[in-house]
Amino acid sequence: MSRAASASDENKVQVYVSFDVEHDGELYDLLVEQSQAPGSGFVVASGSRRSDAKDENNAGARRRIGNVAQVIVICGEQTAGCVSVVDELRAAQEQNKPYFLVWGRRESMCTKPEGAKPSDGMYSWTADIIEEQIAQVRRAAEREARASALKRQRGAPRAEPEQVEAPSGD
C-alpha cells in the first residue's frame, strides 16, 4: 500500500497514514493521490496494513511510524472499534509523533479511535486543511530545532581569556 519516495519527495514531510483497512482503504488511496499532486508538502511513506493485525505487538507498524515525521489518522464510521488504528495511534503517542485526525467521510458519522485525546480535533478533509496541518507541524519542528541549537550554543563551554602578565618594571 505504500509507495516509494522519489527524488522530488526529499523535501516533503514523510507521513504514516493510520486507517481501518477493512472499511476505509479507498480513503487511504485518495490521500496517497493527494500527496502526489503538484505542490503537495507531504508524501505518504507508509500506512496501515492487513498483515499488522496478525502482529500481536504491532512491531512492523511501530517501526514504520518511528521512521516518519508525523501521522495522519483517517477516521471513518468504524474507526472507534478498529484495533489496528487504536494500536497505531498509541504507538504515535508513545513515540511523541505529531498526529492529527481527519474526518474521512463527509456524508457519514465518523468516529475517533479509542485512545484519542478529548482535545484531538477531527479536521475536515480538504487539501488546504491537510496541507496546513502538515505545515504547522513542520514549523513547530523548525522552531524546536532552532531552540535546541541555541541551547547548545549557550551551553557550550566558553574559552577563558588568556591572562597576560604585565611586563615587570625590572
PEKA-V482422 format. One record per residue. N is the residue number from 1. SS is DSSP state (~ for helix, > for strand, _ for the rest). BURIAL is I if it has 16 or more other ideal C-beta (glycine too) atoms within 10 Angstrom, else O. Layout:
# PEKA-V482422
n;ss;burial
N;SS;BURIAL
N;SS;BURIAL
This chain:
# PEKA-V482422
n;ss;burial
1;_;O
2;_;O
3;_;O
4;_;O
5;_;O
6;_;O
7;~;O
8;~;O
9;~;I
10;_;O
11;_;O
12;_;I
13;>;I
14;>;I
15;>;I
16;>;I
17;>;I
18;>;I
19;_;I
20;_;I
21;_;I
22;_;O
23;_;O
24;_;I
25;~;I
26;~;O
27;~;I
28;~;I
29;~;O
30;~;O
31;~;I
32;~;I
33;~;O
34;~;I
35;~;I
36;_;O
37;_;O
38;_;O
39;_;O
40;_;I
41;_;O
42;>;I
43;>;I
44;>;I
45;>;I
46;>;I
47;>;I
48;_;I
49;_;I
50;~;O
51;~;O
52;~;I
53;~;I
54;~;O
55;_;O
56;_;O
57;_;O
58;_;I
59;~;O
60;~;O
61;~;I
62;~;I
63;~;O
64;~;I
65;~;I
66;~;O
67;_;O
68;_;I
69;_;I
70;>;I
71;>;I
72;>;I
73;>;I
74;>;I
75;>;I
76;_;I
77;_;O
78;_;O
79;~;I
80;~;I
81;~;O
82;_;I
83;~;O
84;~;I
85;~;I
86;~;I
87;~;I
88;~;I
89;~;I
90;~;I
91;~;I
92;~;I
93;~;O
94;~;O
95;_;O
96;_;O
97;_;I
98;>;I
99;>;I
100;>;I
101;>;I
102;>;I
103;>;I
104;_;I
105;_;O
106;_;O
107;_;O
108;_;O
109;_;O
110;_;I
111;_;I
112;_;I
113;_;I
114;_;O
115;_;O
116;_;I
117;_;O
118;_;O
119;_;O
120;_;O
121;_;O
122;>;I
123;>;I
124;>;O
125;_;I
126;_;O
127;~;O
128;~;O
129;~;O
130;~;I
131;~;I
132;~;O
133;~;I
134;~;I
135;~;O
136;~;O
137;~;I
138;~;I
139;~;O
140;~;O
141;~;O
142;~;O
143;~;O
144;~;O
145;~;O
146;~;O
147;~;O
148;~;O
149;~;O
150;~;O
151;~;O
152;~;O
153;~;O
154;~;O
155;~;O
156;_;O
157;_;O
158;_;O
159;_;O
160;_;O
161;_;O
162;_;O
163;_;O
164;_;O
165;_;O
166;_;O
167;_;O
168;_;O
169;_;O
170;_;O
